[in-house]
Amino acid sequence: MARFNVRYMVNDVDAAVAFYTMHFGFKLLSNAAPAFADVVLGDLRLLLSGPTSSAGRPMPDGRQPVPGGWNRFQLVVDDIAGEVARLRAAGLRFRNAIVSGPGGSQNFDRRPFGQPH
């Protein structure tokens, strides 16, 4: 079983499942779409929570949890340029070009289910 869980609010659970399983090799653990699904890759388990999930319930002050923000997790690859090219060929879009800095190189994808990474 995965050691690390990350919950993501998404607008479309099925689109999120397809994105992670088709493009990044995650395996589906359970699917209760449209409310919830979870996928796993190694020690990482992503909890994909739709608007009708328990995680989508309003906060006590009335605010509604929604996808968005700048939360992210990183998938470490040996060849980022090759991976970006592979994903672009599969129709994925990116927010910018590969950025390099003291922590390495990165790129931000645009996910089709409400997460603006």
C-alpha positions, 0 to 999 in steps of 0.5 A, a space after each residue: 500500500 502507498 506510504 504517502 497520500 495527496 488529496 486533490 479536488 478535481 472537477 471531473 474524477 473520470 478525466 483525472 483517472 484517465 490522465 494519471 493512468 494513461 500518461 503517468 503509469 498510475 494504477 487505479 485502486 478504486 473508482 466511485 465517480 463522479 465523487 471519488 477515485 484513487 490511483 497509486 504510483 509506487 508510494 504515492 496515492 492520489 485521492 481524486 475528490 470530485 465536487 460531490 465527495 465528502 471532501 467537497 462539503 462546504 467549510 463551516 464558514 460556507 466556503 466550498 472546496 474547489 480545484 486550484 491553487 499552486 499545490 503540486 507534487 513532482 514526478 522525478 524523471 531521468 529526461 525531462 525534455 523527452 518526457 515533455 515531448 512525449 506528453 505533448 505528442 499525446 496532446 497534453 499542454 503546458 503552462 510554460 517552457 522547461 524552467 531550470 534553477 538551483 533545485 533542477 528543471 521543471 515544467 507545469 502541465 495544464 490538467 483537463 480536470 480542474 487542477 491548473 498545474 
